[in-house]
Amino acid sequence: MPPPRPDECLFISYASEDRPVVREYVDAFAERGLRVWIDQQEIEPSDSIVARINEGIGGSQYAVVFHSEQYAQKVWTREEQAALVYAAIVNDERRVWVVVLDDAPLPPLLAHRSYRRRPDPVAFAQELGELMGRNGAGALFTRESGAAAGAGPTTTAWAALEPRVVELAARQVVQLGPQFLNSRKDVEWIELRLPHVGTLSVEIPVPAEHRESVADLASCLTILDTHMAFIRRLKEQIAQGPGFLQVGFEIELDRRLQEREGVRREILGYLEVLTSRLVLVGAVAGF
């Protein structure tokens, strides 16, 4: 049997002291059909532990960190955490989710990521299944949107879409602004074509009143582009390896990532003000 693709694997990083709790989540992930990499199942007595964990991290596009006081204190788990966060920084396709098991404070590079405090294992497995695109759920959707590639028309929400999809939609809204802003209708519908997702029909009430919001949305997108350019350059610098400026690059990258998330929230807010209803049609062929 060929090894699973990286986009099928979910690496589990945890402290052995938390194994009974983590096991509940791993069992729920398996029930959901997720391919889990966890040391107990993947490392044989004769294996090199370091080599196998390197293979596990390198071969997993997704990871869950089960953070706790024990996790924060152990050298081994801190090394895993550093490797997972670095991999996600240099590769936007990699995702790290955090489950907080107790009151231990999260380090800065984990605190700004998506995290949950002891979520229900079954519900969390369902959410990860949707995010990873397993069992028919669309990988470009978050939360319980229920939308999937190839599905029929589905009412959705901006908050249910991945950030990169929201950004693409926002750019199309700005491009179409001259058309709907001059409309005298009480309601205007526009269609946004989103690669690998489908056509998003968007209802805009009283479009003529949203000229300022569209201008603000365009400004946010310009600011976002500036942050993304800096983030790319910082990642390139970090990827070149350790140097006397390495710590400075990492601190600046963390600052830029947090500012990017702030701008993304503003973009989401403007889209929610502009629109009243979103209807997603199944995946578009030809993208």
C-alpha positions in Angstrom: 0.0 0.0 0.0 1.5 3.4 -0.9 2.1 5.9 1.9 -0.7 8.4 2.5 -0.3 11.8 0.9 0.7 14.7 3.2 -2.7 16.3 2.8 -4.3 13.1 4.2 -2.2 13.1 7.4 -2.8 14.8 10.8 0.2 14.8 13.1 -0.5 14.6 16.8 1.8 16.5 19.2 1.2 15.9 22.9 2.8 15.1 26.2 2.7 11.5 27.3 1.1 12.6 30.7 -1.9 13.8 28.7 -2.3 10.5 26.7 -5.6 9.4 28.3 -7.3 12.7 27.2 -5.6 12.8 23.8 -6.7 9.2 23.1 -10.3 10.4 23.2 -9.6 12.8 20.4 -7.5 10.3 18.4 -10.3 7.8 18.6 -12.8 10.5 17.4 -10.5 11.4 14.5 -10.3 7.8 13.5 -14.1 7.5 13.6 -14.3 10.5 11.3 -12.0 8.8 8.9 -8.9 11.0 9.4 -5.5 9.5 8.9 -3.7 10.2 12.2 0.1 10.1 12.9 0.7 9.5 16.5 3.9 8.1 18.1 2.2 5.1 19.7 1.0 3.8 16.4 3.9 4.8 14.1 7.1 4.1 16.1 8.3 0.5 16.5 10.8 -0.4 19.3 13.6 -0.8 16.8 13.0 2.6 15.1 15.0 5.8 15.5 12.5 8.0 17.4 14.0 11.2 16.0 14.0 9.9 12.4 10.4 8.7 12.6 9.1 11.9 14.2 10.9 13.9 11.4 9.1 11.7 8.9 5.8 12.2 10.6 6.1 16.0 10.7 7.5 16.1 7.1 4.7 13.8 5.8 1.8 15.6 7.5 0.2 18.7 6.1 -1.9 19.1 9.2 -1.1 18.9 12.9 -2.9 19.2 16.3 -0.9 20.4 19.3 -2.5 19.4 22.6 -1.1 22.1 24.8 -0.9 21.7 28.6 1.4 22.6 31.5 3.2 19.2 30.9 3.5 19.9 27.2 5.0 23.4 27.8 7.6 22.0 30.3 9.0 19.1 28.2 12.0 19.7 25.9 10.8 17.1 23.4 7.3 18.5 22.9 8.7 22.1 22.6 11.0 20.8 19.8 8.0 19.3 18.0 6.0 22.5 18.5 8.9 24.6 17.1 9.2 22.3 14.0 5.4 22.4 13.4 5.1 26.2 13.7 8.1 26.8 11.5 6.8 24.4 8.8 3.5 26.4 8.9 5.3 29.7 8.7 7.3 28.8 5.6 4.4 26.9 3.9 0.9 28.5 3.8 -0.6 25.1 2.9 0.4 23.6 6.3 -2.1 24.0 9.2 -1.6 23.7 13.0 -4.5 23.6 15.3 -4.2 23.9 19.1 -6.3 22.2 21.7 -5.8 23.8 25.2 -6.1 21.1 27.9 -5.5 23.3 31.0 -4.7 26.9 32.1 -1.0 26.9 30.9 -0.4 30.1 28.9 0.1 29.7 25.2 3.4 30.9 23.7 2.9 33.8 21.2 3.5 31.7 18.1 0.6 29.4 19.1 -1.7 32.0 20.7 -2.6 33.7 17.4 -3.5 30.4 15.8 -6.9 28.7 15.8 -7.3 27.0 19.2 -10.0 25.4 21.3 -10.3 24.8 25.0 -11.1 21.1 25.6 -13.6 21.0 22.7 -15.9 18.0 22.4 -13.8 15.3 20.7 -16.6 14.3 18.2 -17.4 17.9 17.3 -13.8 18.8 16.9 -13.2 15.7 14.7 -16.1 16.9 12.6 -14.6 20.3 12.2 -11.2 19.0 11.3 -12.8 16.7 8.8 -14.4 19.6 7.0 -11.1 21.6 7.1 -9.1 18.8 5.7 -11.7 17.9 3.1 -12.3 14.4 4.3 -15.5 12.5 3.9 -16.9 14.8 1.3 -16.4 18.1 3.1 -14.8 21.0 1.3 -11.3 21.9 2.5 -11.9 25.5 1.8 -14.7 25.8 4.4 -14.5 26.2 8.1 -16.9 25.6 11.1 -20.2 23.8 10.3 -20.8 25.4 7.0 -22.0 22.2 5.5 -20.9 23.3 2.0 -19.0 20.9 -0.2 -17.5 20.9 -3.7 -20.1 19.6 -6.1 -23.0 20.2 -3.7 -26.2 22.0 -4.8 -27.0 25.6 -3.9 -26.3 26.2 -0.2 -26.8 29.3 1.9 -23.5 30.1 3.7 -21.8 32.9 5.5 -18.5 34.8 5.1 -17.2 33.5 8.4 -17.6 29.9 7.1 -15.1 30.4 4.3 -11.4 30.1 4.5 -9.5 33.5 4.6 -7.9 33.0 1.1 -11.4 32.5 -0.4 -12.8 35.5 1.4 -9.9 37.6 0.1 -10.5 36.5 -3.5 -14.3 37.2 -3.1 -13.5 40.7 -1.6 -11.3 41.5 -4.7 -14.1 40.6 -7.0 -16.6 42.6 -5.0 -14.3 45.7 -5.4 -13.9 45.0 -9.1 -17.7 44.8 -9.6 -18.3 47.9 -7.5 -18.9 50.2 -10.4 -21.7 48.0 -11.6 -23.8 47.6 -8.5 -23.0 50.9 -6.8 -24.8 52.7 -9.7 -27.9 50.5 -9.4 -31.1 52.1 -8.4 -32.6 48.7 -7.3 -33.5 48.0 -3.7 -31.5 44.7 -4.0 -28.8 43.7 -6.4 -27.3 40.2 -6.9 -23.7 39.7 -8.1 -21.9 36.5 -8.9 -18.4 35.7 -7.7 -16.4 32.9 -9.3 -14.2 31.2 -6.8 -11.6 28.6 -8.0 -12.2 25.1 -6.5 -15.2 26.4 -4.6 -17.9 27.4 -7.1 -20.1 30.4 -7.9 -21.1 32.5 -4.9 -24.3 34.5 -5.5 -24.2 37.6 -3.2 -27.2 39.7 -2.3 -26.5 43.4 -1.8 -29.3 45.5 -0.3 -29.6 49.1 -1.3 -26.3 49.0 -3.3 -26.1 52.7 -3.9 -25.5 53.3 -0.1 -22.3 51.2 0.0 -19.9 53.3 -1.9 -17.8 54.2 1.2 -17.8 50.6 2.3 -16.4 49.4 -1.0 -13.7 52.1 -0.9 -12.7 51.0 2.6 -12.7 47.4 1.5 -10.4 48.3 -1.4 -8.0 50.1 1.1 -8.0 47.0 3.4 -7.0 44.8 0.4 -4.1 47.1 -0.4 -2.9 47.0 3.2 -3.2 43.2 3.2 -1.1 43.0 0.0 1.6 45.0 1.7 1.6 42.7 4.7 1.7 39.6 2.5 4.7 41.0 0.6 6.6 41.6 3.9 5.6 38.1 5.1 6.9 36.4 2.0 10.2 38.2 2.3 10.5 37.4 6.0 9.8 33.8 5.3 12.5 33.7 2.6 15.0 35.2 5.1 14.1 32.7 7.8 14.3 29.8 5.4 17.9 30.7 4.6 18.9 29.4 8.0 20.1 30.7 11.3 21.9 34.0 11.5 22.5 36.8 13.9 19.3 38.5 12.6 17.2 35.3 12.8 15.4 36.3 16.0 14.6 39.7 14.7 13.1 38.2 11.5 10.9 35.8 13.6 9.7 38.6 15.9 8.8 40.8 12.9 7.1 37.9 11.1 5.0 37.2 14.2 4.0 40.9 14.3 3.1 40.9 10.6 1.1 37.7 10.9 -1.0 39.2 13.7 -1.5 42.5 11.8 -2.5 40.4 8.7 -5.2 38.7 10.8 -6.5 42.0 12.0 -6.8 43.2 8.4 -8.6 40.0 7.5 -11.1 40.6 10.3 -11.7 44.1 8.9 -12.3 42.7 5.4 -14.8 40.2 6.8 -16.6 43.0 8.6 -16.9 45.1 5.5 -18.3 42.1 3.5 -20.8 41.4 6.2 -22.0 45.1 6.1 -22.2 45.1 2.3 -24.1 41.8 1.9 -27.2 40.3 3.3 -27.2 36.7 1.8 -24.7 34.3 0.2 -25.7 31.3 -1.9 -23.0 28.9 -3.0 -23.5 26.8 -6.1 -21.4 23.6 -6.5 -17.8 23.6 -7.7 -17.1 25.3 -11.1 -15.5 23.1 -13.7 -12.5 24.5 -15.6 -10.7 26.2 -12.7 
